[in-house]
Amino acid sequence: MSSSNPWGTIKTPTADDYISTRLVEGFESSGRVSVFWAKTSEGHNALLIKYPCLSKDDTLPAMRAIRISKMADEQSKARSILIELTEDGILQPFMKLCEDIIDAVTKAVPHEVCSHVRIRLEIWRYMLSLSSGKLGKHEQKGLIAELRFLREVCFKAMPANEAVKAWTGPLGSPRDFSFGRLYVEVKSNRGSANSKVKISSEPQLAAKPPEELYLCVLGLDEAPSGGISLADEVRKTKEAIGDDYLATEELSLRLAAVGYSDDVDYSTITWDITGKGSYLVSDGFPRITPADLPSGVSEVKYSLDLSKCDAFKVELSSVERAIGEYNGRTI
């Protein structure tokens, strides 16, 4: 895609509620999906996406300095999304956002266009709001543990797209994985060198019947060479998804939400797996829950000593089986 301004030759329309457009190269104006460079009557640069009216309809995110509108034309049986830049100070990032959305729409099947636009907008919302710094070692270890659980457990228990959507922690859920009333919290530690894991809030290990909650821990020690890197885990997870493009998009959204970027080199720090453990969090499990706290106390962080949790140990295959059974699959 050219780095020159694609809106440079588009005239600003004179009438309110009108837009001037130029078809993006590679699309047909009469096709089921069309994309246009556009300019509004306010002189704002924009991107216009048209797609079939019976397509899946997603709620689109709100973004600073970018106005997002959806319209439906019953006569032409088409829907439209208008993505409009309202502040010229971020023209270059906005142009890259538009190019990214065009790429997503090009690969999407018509009825999923709105879903792909939603995901790319959410990815960019995280990218524009987060600092461009590199994830620290603790954050890398935690992300490796979650990706490995996703790949080695969830992908075996359910379709990849459903599994990635169940990875709710990066999007603000108190637990890392949510399967209806079944939840999994994934942690990393130093394996045999340290039996403790950090619990970052009191809701993390809180569950009441009929809810089920599991704690899965992956031991990781920094390796001088030959170990696994975060870049390796991201690549392997994308490869495991295969050609399910929407699942790959959902994965990219969650990676962006935690601050991961492919543009940052994560191949230089590697890790050895030094242990694994899985626990059923039930009555008697050592934990702090919201019900344990006096009024006015919240956001409690504490260390959990796994050496005191042997009575609650389960096989990882049991967690996989529980996830599969909850989602109607026999494993």
TORGU-203852 format. One record per residue (C-alpha): residue number from 1; residue in one letter; x, y, z. Coordinates in Angstrom, 3 decimals, m for minus. Example, Ala and Ser with C-alpha at 12.3 -4.5 7.8 and 13.67 -1.06 7.14 Angstrom:
BEGIN
rec n 1 | res a | x 12.300 | y m4.500 | z 7.800
rec n 2 | res s | x 13.670 | y m1.060 | z 7.140
% end
This chain:
BEGIN
rec n 1 | res m | x 0.000 | y 0.000 | z 0.000
rec n 2 | res s | x 1.347 | y 3.421 | z m0.933
rec n 3 | res s | x 2.594 | y 5.639 | z 1.875
rec n 4 | res s | x 1.285 | y 8.775 | z 0.064
rec n 5 | res n | x m1.897 | y 10.398 | z 1.350
rec n 6 | res p | x m4.810 | y 8.390 | z m0.152
rec n 7 | res w | x m7.235 | y 11.236 | z 0.600
rec n 8 | res g | x m5.213 | y 13.884 | z m1.251
rec n 9 | res t | x m7.286 | y 13.822 | z m4.466
rec n 10 | res i | x m10.720 | y 13.456 | z m2.813
rec n 11 | res k | x m12.782 | y 16.643 | z m2.707
rec n 12 | res t | x m14.706 | y 17.620 | z 0.412
rec n 13 | res p | x m18.459 | y 17.357 | z m0.275
rec n 14 | res t | x m20.449 | y 20.573 | z 0.108
rec n 15 | res a | x m23.684 | y 19.129 | z 1.472
rec n 16 | res d | x m24.082 | y 17.921 | z 5.043
rec n 17 | res d | x m24.463 | y 14.150 | z 5.562
rec n 18 | res y | x m22.648 | y 13.410 | z 2.306
rec n 19 | res i | x m19.259 | y 11.863 | z 1.725
rec n 20 | res s | x m16.958 | y 11.771 | z m1.277
rec n 21 | res t | x m15.303 | y 8.438 | z m1.992
rec n 22 | res r | x m12.651 | y 6.705 | z m4.072
rec n 23 | res l | x m12.671 | y 2.928 | z m4.369
rec n 24 | res v | x m9.697 | y 1.184 | z m2.790
rec n 25 | res e | x m7.685 | y m0.695 | z m5.388
rec n 26 | res g | x m8.601 | y m4.370 | z m5.555
rec n 27 | res f | x m12.288 | y m3.948 | z m4.676
rec n 28 | res e | x m15.338 | y m3.667 | z m6.949
rec n 29 | res s | x m17.944 | y m0.975 | z m6.265
rec n 30 | res s | x m20.729 | y m3.472 | z m7.045
rec n 31 | res g | x m19.141 | y m6.326 | z m5.106
rec n 32 | res r | x m20.538 | y m7.937 | z m1.944
rec n 33 | res v | x m17.774 | y m6.171 | z m0.010
rec n 34 | res s | x m16.366 | y m2.800 | z m1.065
rec n 35 | res v | x m13.940 | y m0.429 | z 0.642
rec n 36 | res f | x m13.519 | y 3.269 | z m0.133
rec n 37 | res w | x m11.198 | y 6.061 | z 0.879
rec n 38 | res a | x m13.611 | y 8.818 | z 1.899
rec n 39 | res k | x m13.898 | y 12.434 | z 2.968
rec n 40 | res t | x m16.837 | y 13.795 | z 4.991
rec n 41 | res s | x m18.572 | y 17.146 | z 4.682
rec n 42 | res e | x m16.552 | y 18.246 | z 7.743
rec n 43 | res g | x m13.353 | y 17.640 | z 5.783
rec n 44 | res h | x m12.444 | y 14.576 | z 7.832
rec n 45 | res n | x m10.450 | y 11.740 | z 6.260
rec n 46 | res a | x m12.271 | y 8.421 | z 6.544
rec n 47 | res l | x m12.544 | y 4.814 | z 5.455
rec n 48 | res l | x m15.908 | y 3.431 | z 4.291
rec n 49 | res i | x m16.600 | y m0.317 | z 4.301
rec n 50 | res k | x m19.739 | y m1.742 | z 2.668
rec n 51 | res y | x m20.807 | y m5.356 | z 3.227
rec n 52 | res p | x m23.954 | y m7.554 | z 3.008
rec n 53 | res c | x m26.905 | y m6.594 | z 5.194
rec n 54 | res l | x m27.361 | y m10.124 | z 6.577
rec n 55 | res s | x m23.800 | y m10.278 | z 7.900
rec n 56 | res k | x m22.984 | y m10.814 | z 11.570
rec n 57 | res d | x m23.266 | y m7.473 | z 13.384
rec n 58 | res d | x m20.716 | y m6.705 | z 16.120
rec n 59 | res t | x m20.604 | y m3.755 | z 18.513
rec n 60 | res l | x m17.683 | y m1.564 | z 17.494
rec n 61 | res p | x m15.412 | y 0.078 | z 20.095
rec n 62 | res a | x m15.179 | y 3.787 | z 20.862
rec n 63 | res m | x m11.793 | y 5.362 | z 20.153
rec n 64 | res r | x m10.187 | y 8.692 | z 20.948
rec n 65 | res a | x m9.911 | y 11.020 | z 17.911
rec n 66 | res i | x m11.683 | y 8.486 | z 15.673
rec n 67 | res r | x m15.429 | y 8.480 | z 15.085
rec n 68 | res i | x m16.964 | y 5.124 | z 14.128
rec n 69 | res s | x m20.454 | y 4.938 | z 12.634
rec n 70 | res k | x m22.608 | y 2.099 | z 11.319
rec n 71 | res m | x m25.375 | y 2.508 | z 8.750
rec n 72 | res a | x m27.830 | y 0.211 | z 6.954
rec n 73 | res d | x m29.387 | y 0.708 | z 3.508
rec n 74 | res e | x m32.444 | y m1.525 | z 3.205
rec n 75 | res q | x m32.843 | y m0.690 | z m0.484
rec n 76 | res s | x m29.393 | y m1.960 | z m1.471
rec n 77 | res k | x m29.389 | y m4.658 | z 1.255
rec n 78 | res a | x m25.995 | y m3.388 | z 2.434
rec n 79 | res r | x m24.467 | y m2.195 | z 5.669
rec n 80 | res s | x m21.682 | y 0.338 | z 6.012
rec n 81 | res i | x m19.029 | y 1.214 | z 8.558
rec n 82 | res l | x m17.530 | y 4.695 | z 8.446
rec n 83 | res i | x m14.232 | y 5.149 | z 10.296
rec n 84 | res e | x m13.530 | y 8.865 | z 10.490
rec n 85 | res l | x m10.463 | y 10.722 | z 11.778
rec n 86 | res t | x m11.556 | y 13.764 | z 13.830
rec n 87 | res e | x m8.058 | y 14.973 | z 14.859
rec n 88 | res d | x m5.381 | y 15.508 | z 12.194
rec n 89 | res g | x m2.527 | y 15.029 | z 14.680
rec n 90 | res i | x m2.550 | y 11.246 | z 14.254
rec n 91 | res l | x m2.919 | y 11.081 | z 10.469
rec n 92 | res q | x m0.025 | y 8.643 | z 9.955
rec n 93 | res p | x m1.202 | y 6.124 | z 12.600
rec n 94 | res f | x m4.748 | y 6.479 | z 11.234
rec n 95 | res m | x m3.558 | y 5.697 | z 7.713
rec n 96 | res k | x m1.789 | y 2.566 | z 9.021
rec n 97 | res l | x m4.965 | y 1.596 | z 10.891
rec n 98 | res c | x m6.954 | y 1.937 | z 7.656
rec n 99 | res e | x m4.430 | y m0.142 | z 5.726
rec n 100 | res d | x m4.592 | y m2.795 | z 8.455
rec n 101 | res i | x m8.398 | y m2.899 | z 8.256
rec n 102 | res i | x m8.274 | y m3.127 | z 4.454
rec n 103 | res d | x m5.942 | y m6.111 | z 4.791
rec n 104 | res a | x m8.352 | y m7.781 | z 7.259
rec n 105 | res v | x m11.399 | y m7.138 | z 5.059
rec n 106 | res t | x m9.560 | y m8.536 | z 2.027
rec n 107 | res k | x m9.065 | y m11.855 | z 3.858
rec n 108 | res a | x m12.475 | y m12.026 | z 5.547
rec n 109 | res v | x m15.527 | y m13.857 | z 4.256
rec n 110 | res p | x m18.384 | y m11.372 | z 3.625
rec n 111 | res h | x m20.589 | y m12.309 | z 6.599
rec n 112 | res e | x m17.644 | y m11.844 | z 9.029
rec n 113 | res v | x m16.472 | y m8.426 | z 7.784
rec n 114 | res c | x m17.883 | y m6.532 | z 10.779
rec n 115 | res s | x m16.216 | y m8.987 | z 13.188
rec n 116 | res h | x m12.811 | y m8.476 | z 11.569
rec n 117 | res v | x m13.208 | y m4.689 | z 11.566
rec n 118 | res r | x m14.166 | y m4.813 | z 15.254
rec n 119 | res i | x m11.110 | y m6.873 | z 16.167
rec n 120 | res r | x m8.680 | y m4.672 | z 14.225
rec n 121 | res l | x m10.166 | y m1.524 | z 15.792
rec n 122 | res e | x m9.813 | y m3.016 | z 19.268
rec n 123 | res i | x m6.212 | y m4.033 | z 18.560
rec n 124 | res w | x m5.420 | y m0.478 | z 17.480
rec n 125 | res r | x m7.241 | y 0.940 | z 20.495
rec n 126 | res y | x m4.828 | y m1.000 | z 22.707
rec n 127 | res m | x m1.822 | y m0.094 | z 20.552
rec n 128 | res l | x m2.608 | y 3.634 | z 20.671
rec n 129 | res s | x m3.218 | y 3.623 | z 24.441
rec n 130 | res l | x m0.346 | y 1.427 | z 25.670
rec n 131 | res s | x 3.305 | y 2.377 | z 25.934
rec n 132 | res s | x 5.633 | y 0.876 | z 23.358
rec n 133 | res g | x 7.899 | y m0.679 | z 26.017
rec n 134 | res k | x 8.967 | y m4.309 | z 26.119
rec n 135 | res l | x 7.200 | y m6.780 | z 28.397
rec n 136 | res g | x 9.282 | y m7.595 | z 31.470
rec n 137 | res k | x 10.500 | y m11.088 | z 32.324
rec n 138 | res h | x 7.658 | y m11.734 | z 34.778
rec n 139 | res e | x 5.088 | y m10.675 | z 32.161
rec n 140 | res q | x 6.754 | y m12.834 | z 29.505
rec n 141 | res k | x 6.651 | y m15.895 | z 31.775
rec n 142 | res g | x 2.976 | y m15.357 | z 32.548
rec n 143 | res l | x 2.113 | y m14.983 | z 28.880
rec n 144 | res i | x 4.101 | y m18.095 | z 27.935
rec n 145 | res a | x 2.195 | y m20.103 | z 30.559
rec n 146 | res e | x m1.176 | y m18.913 | z 29.253
rec n 147 | res l | x m0.298 | y m19.541 | z 25.591
rec n 148 | res r | x 0.945 | y m23.035 | z 26.403
rec n 149 | res f | x m2.254 | y m23.827 | z 28.335
rec n 150 | res l | x m4.299 | y m22.489 | z 25.428
rec n 151 | res r | x m2.438 | y m24.614 | z 22.917
rec n 152 | res e | x m1.892 | y m27.838 | z 24.875
rec n 153 | res v | x m5.184 | y m28.016 | z 26.743
rec n 154 | res c | x m7.881 | y m25.771 | z 25.288
rec n 155 | res f | x m7.202 | y m26.531 | z 21.626
rec n 156 | res k | x m7.587 | y m30.243 | z 22.407
rec n 157 | res a | x m10.860 | y m29.697 | z 24.254
rec n 158 | res m | x m12.661 | y m27.391 | z 21.804
rec n 159 | res p | x m12.385 | y m25.637 | z 18.414
rec n 160 | res a | x m9.613 | y m23.041 | z 18.210
rec n 161 | res n | x m11.915 | y m20.042 | z 17.743
rec n 162 | res e | x m13.979 | y m20.951 | z 20.833
rec n 163 | res a | x m10.819 | y m21.638 | z 22.830
rec n 164 | res v | x m9.241 | y m18.280 | z 22.022
rec n 165 | res k | x m12.453 | y m16.463 | z 22.920
rec n 166 | res a | x m12.411 | y m18.297 | z 26.272
rec n 167 | res w | x m9.048 | y m16.622 | z 27.028
rec n 168 | res t | x m10.725 | y m13.703 | z 28.775
rec n 169 | res g | x m7.990 | y m12.545 | z 31.174
rec n 170 | res p | x m6.292 | y m10.149 | z 28.708
rec n 171 | res l | x m9.649 | y m8.414 | z 28.133
rec n 172 | res g | x m10.235 | y m7.656 | z 31.816
rec n 173 | res s | x m11.756 | y m10.808 | z 33.325
rec n 174 | res p | x m10.501 | y m11.662 | z 36.849
rec n 175 | res r | x m9.679 | y m15.231 | z 35.675
rec n 176 | res d | x m7.526 | y m16.125 | z 32.693
rec n 177 | res f | x m9.940 | y m18.575 | z 31.039
rec n 178 | res s | x m13.735 | y m18.653 | z 31.236
rec n 179 | res f | x m15.854 | y m21.572 | z 29.988
rec n 180 | res g | x m19.338 | y m20.692 | z 31.182
rec n 181 | res r | x m19.288 | y m21.653 | z 34.883
rec n 182 | res l | x m15.879 | y m23.318 | z 34.596
rec n 183 | res y | x m12.812 | y m21.114 | z 35.100
rec n 184 | res v | x m9.060 | y m21.638 | z 34.917
rec n 185 | res e | x m6.404 | y m19.386 | z 36.408
rec n 186 | res v | x m2.929 | y m19.911 | z 34.915
rec n 187 | res k | x 0.253 | y m18.941 | z 36.748
rec n 188 | res s | x 4.005 | y m19.270 | z 36.254
rec n 189 | res n | x 6.713 | y m19.654 | z 38.891
rec n 190 | res r | x 10.276 | y m20.920 | z 39.218
rec n 191 | res g | x 9.198 | y m24.539 | z 39.524
rec n 192 | res s | x 11.040 | y m26.566 | z 42.162
rec n 193 | res a | x 13.089 | y m23.519 | z 43.183
rec n 194 | res n | x 9.994 | y m21.684 | z 44.404
rec n 195 | res s | x 6.682 | y m23.273 | z 45.332
rec n 196 | res k | x 4.881 | y m19.926 | z 45.606
rec n 197 | res v | x 2.732 | y m18.094 | z 43.055
rec n 198 | res k | x 1.438 | y m14.536 | z 43.179
rec n 199 | res i | x m2.322 | y m13.997 | z 43.360
rec n 200 | res s | x m3.097 | y m10.488 | z 42.157
rec n 201 | res s | x m6.637 | y m9.999 | z 43.499
rec n 202 | res e | x m9.154 | y m11.647 | z 45.810
rec n 203 | res p | x m11.664 | y m12.569 | z 43.013
rec n 204 | res q | x m9.023 | y m14.650 | z 41.155
rec n 205 | res l | x m9.518 | y m17.776 | z 43.251
rec n 206 | res a | x m13.117 | y m17.123 | z 44.260
rec n 207 | res a | x m15.778 | y m19.575 | z 43.066
rec n 208 | res k | x m19.012 | y m20.963 | z 44.479
rec n 209 | res p | x m20.954 | y m24.063 | z 43.367
rec n 210 | res p | x m22.063 | y m24.747 | z 40.670
rec n 211 | res e | x m18.923 | y m22.944 | z 39.453
rec n 212 | res e | x m15.700 | y m24.918 | z 38.978
rec n 213 | res l | x m12.284 | y m23.316 | z 39.275
rec n 214 | res y | x m8.861 | y m24.776 | z 38.473
rec n 215 | res l | x m5.397 | y m23.348 | z 39.091
rec n 216 | res c | x m2.729 | y m24.470 | z 36.594
rec n 217 | res v | x 0.929 | y m23.599 | z 37.160
rec n 218 | res l | x 3.878 | y m23.814 | z 34.771
rec n 219 | res g | x 7.409 | y m23.676 | z 36.218
rec n 220 | res l | x 9.801 | y m21.609 | z 34.092
rec n 221 | res d | x 13.472 | y m20.874 | z 34.734
rec n 222 | res e | x 15.524 | y m18.548 | z 32.578
rec n 223 | res a | x 17.808 | y m20.599 | z 30.306
rec n 224 | res p | x 21.206 | y m19.449 | z 29.020
rec n 225 | res s | x 20.455 | y m21.027 | z 25.631
rec n 226 | res g | x 18.265 | y m23.580 | z 23.913
rec n 227 | res g | x 15.066 | y m22.824 | z 25.818
rec n 228 | res i | x 11.703 | y m21.510 | z 24.636
rec n 229 | res s | x 11.059 | y m17.829 | z 24.046
rec n 230 | res l | x 7.846 | y m15.818 | z 24.086
rec n 231 | res a | x 8.252 | y m15.335 | z 20.325
rec n 232 | res d | x 8.381 | y m19.138 | z 19.944
rec n 233 | res e | x 5.175 | y m19.585 | z 21.923
rec n 234 | res v | x 3.296 | y m16.952 | z 19.924
rec n 235 | res r | x 4.445 | y m18.510 | z 16.630
rec n 236 | res k | x 3.545 | y m22.058 | z 17.723
rec n 237 | res t | x 0.101 | y m20.943 | z 18.898
rec n 238 | res k | x m0.632 | y m19.258 | z 15.565
rec n 239 | res e | x 0.562 | y m22.373 | z 13.733
rec n 240 | res a | x m1.702 | y m24.540 | z 15.898
rec n 241 | res i | x m4.689 | y m22.381 | z 14.939
rec n 242 | res g | x m3.978 | y m23.092 | z 11.285
rec n 243 | res d | x m6.200 | y m21.453 | z 8.677
rec n 244 | res d | x m8.919 | y m20.258 | z 11.084
rec n 245 | res y | x m8.366 | y m16.591 | z 10.294
rec n 246 | res l | x m10.932 | y m15.255 | z 12.776
rec n 247 | res a | x m9.313 | y m17.246 | z 15.604
rec n 248 | res t | x m5.931 | y m15.771 | z 14.651
rec n 249 | res e | x m7.462 | y m12.300 | z 14.780
rec n 250 | res e | x m8.938 | y m12.969 | z 18.228
rec n 251 | res l | x m5.514 | y m14.163 | z 19.384
rec n 252 | res s | x m3.858 | y m10.993 | z 18.032
rec n 253 | res l | x m6.412 | y m8.895 | z 19.923
rec n 254 | res r | x m5.536 | y m10.549 | z 23.227
rec n 255 | res l | x m1.800 | y m10.253 | z 22.589
rec n 256 | res a | x m2.233 | y m6.538 | z 21.881
rec n 257 | res a | x m4.296 | y m6.148 | z 25.061
rec n 258 | res v | x m1.405 | y m7.417 | z 27.210
rec n 259 | res g | x 1.109 | y m5.202 | z 25.405
rec n 260 | res y | x 2.712 | y m7.782 | z 23.092
rec n 261 | res s | x 3.871 | y m6.654 | z 19.659
rec n 262 | res d | x 5.536 | y m8.629 | z 16.868
rec n 263 | res d | x 7.682 | y m5.554 | z 16.250
rec n 264 | res v | x 9.512 | y m6.124 | z 19.560
rec n 265 | res d | x 12.219 | y m8.803 | z 19.676
rec n 266 | res y | x 11.292 | y m11.458 | z 22.263
rec n 267 | res s | x 13.641 | y m14.145 | z 20.927
rec n 268 | res t | x 16.675 | y m13.246 | z 23.048
rec n 269 | res i | x 15.346 | y m14.388 | z 26.450
rec n 270 | res t | x 14.613 | y m18.111 | z 26.673
rec n 271 | res w | x 13.159 | y m20.367 | z 29.348
rec n 272 | res d | x 13.250 | y m23.996 | z 30.463
rec n 273 | res i | x 10.091 | y m25.695 | z 31.711
rec n 274 | res t | x 10.868 | y m26.926 | z 35.226
rec n 275 | res g | x 7.521 | y m28.273 | z 36.341
rec n 276 | res k | x 3.761 | y m28.357 | z 35.979
rec n 277 | res g | x 0.931 | y m28.542 | z 38.482
rec n 278 | res s | x m2.867 | y m28.421 | z 38.402
rec n 279 | res y | x m5.241 | y m27.900 | z 41.323
rec n 280 | res l | x m8.982 | y m27.968 | z 41.862
rec n 281 | res v | x m9.834 | y m24.863 | z 43.886
rec n 282 | res s | x m12.590 | y m26.039 | z 46.221
rec n 283 | res d | x m13.605 | y m25.914 | z 49.897
rec n 284 | res g | x m10.538 | y m25.790 | z 52.113
rec n 285 | res f | x m8.162 | y m24.550 | z 49.420
rec n 286 | res p | x m5.900 | y m21.833 | z 50.914
rec n 287 | res r | x m7.050 | y m18.522 | z 49.420
rec n 288 | res i | x m8.479 | y m15.097 | z 50.097
rec n 289 | res t | x m11.880 | y m14.299 | z 48.566
rec n 290 | res p | x m14.056 | y m11.159 | z 48.645
rec n 291 | res a | x m16.216 | y m12.817 | z 51.327
rec n 292 | res d | x m13.173 | y m13.017 | z 53.642
rec n 293 | res l | x m12.536 | y m9.266 | z 53.645
rec n 294 | res p | x m13.996 | y m6.598 | z 55.914
rec n 295 | res s | x m16.008 | y m3.818 | z 54.331
rec n 296 | res g | x m13.745 | y m1.250 | z 52.685
rec n 297 | res v | x m10.879 | y m3.655 | z 51.950
rec n 298 | res s | x m10.249 | y m4.768 | z 48.348
rec n 299 | res e | x m7.580 | y m5.347 | z 45.682
rec n 300 | res v | x m5.649 | y m7.725 | z 47.928
rec n 301 | res k | x m2.443 | y m9.302 | z 46.561
rec n 302 | res y | x m0.842 | y m12.299 | z 48.248
rec n 303 | res s | x 1.495 | y m15.267 | z 47.785
rec n 304 | res l | x 0.122 | y m18.816 | z 47.664
rec n 305 | res d | x 2.407 | y m21.653 | z 48.780
rec n 306 | res l | x 1.653 | y m24.603 | z 46.488
rec n 307 | res s | x 3.450 | y m27.009 | z 48.834
rec n 308 | res k | x 0.401 | y m26.632 | z 51.098
rec n 309 | res c | x m2.007 | y m27.532 | z 48.277
rec n 310 | res d | x m1.112 | y m31.174 | z 47.581
rec n 311 | res a | x m4.547 | y m32.385 | z 48.698
rec n 312 | res f | x m6.110 | y m30.444 | z 45.817
rec n 313 | res k | x m3.793 | y m31.659 | z 43.040
rec n 314 | res v | x m5.354 | y m33.052 | z 39.858
rec n 315 | res e | x m3.940 | y m34.266 | z 36.559
rec n 316 | res l | x m3.851 | y m31.738 | z 33.726
rec n 317 | res s | x m5.815 | y m34.247 | z 31.657
rec n 318 | res s | x m8.646 | y m33.861 | z 34.184
rec n 319 | res v | x m8.763 | y m30.125 | z 33.481
rec n 320 | res e | x m8.845 | y m30.819 | z 29.739
rec n 321 | res r | x m11.624 | y m33.363 | z 30.232
rec n 322 | res a | x m13.670 | y m30.952 | z 32.368
rec n 323 | res i | x m13.390 | y m28.222 | z 29.722
rec n 324 | res g | x m14.394 | y m30.636 | z 26.967
rec n 325 | res e | x m17.348 | y m32.025 | z 28.914
rec n 326 | res y | x m18.551 | y m28.554 | z 29.786
rec n 327 | res n | x m18.532 | y m27.711 | z 26.090
rec n 328 | res g | x m20.340 | y m30.898 | z 25.115
rec n 329 | res r | x m17.341 | y m32.922 | z 23.930
rec n 330 | res t | x m16.162 | y m36.289 | z 25.204
rec n 331 | res i | x m12.389 | y m36.477 | z 25.710
% end
